[in-house]
Amino acid sequence: MTPMTLWMQSSLFWVRLFKQQQDAYLRMLGQFAEKIPHESAADLSREAEAMKDIASTAKKPASKAKSASTPKAVAELEPA
């Protein structure tokens, strides 16, 4: 085993560990976010629709037309 191979394998181990920790942290934040109270069902619905728009554009390849709609969806999340 060459030193470069050993270094790459150990680096890959730490990168995987870091990714697992980051994923666990984001899942925990998501669980906390689910518990945040909303003032009305309309607020909850508006937030869910904005998140659906963001999630659907994130899964598709980026295009100029779609990237223009993302700021609008993000702006809907900010308090009035």
TACOR-V548334 format. One record per backbone hydrogen bond with DSSP energy under -0.5 kcal/mol. NH is the residue of the N-H (numbers start at 1). CO is the residue of the C=O. If there is no record, write none. Layout:
# TACOR-V548334
NH&CO  NH&CO
This chain:
# TACOR-V548334
6&2  7&3  8&4  9&5  10&6  11&7  12&8  13&9  14&10  15&11  16&12  17&13  18&14  19&15  20&16  21&17  22&18  23&19  24&20  25&21  26&22  27&23  28&24  29&25  30&26  31&27  32&28  33&29  34&30  35&31  35&32  36&33  44&40  45&41  46&42  47&43  48&44  49&45  50&46  51&47  52&48  53&49  54&50  55&51  56&52  57&53  58&54  59&55  60&56  67&63  68&64  69&65  69&66  70&66  71&67  73&69  74&70  75&71  76&72  77&73  77&74  78&74  78&75
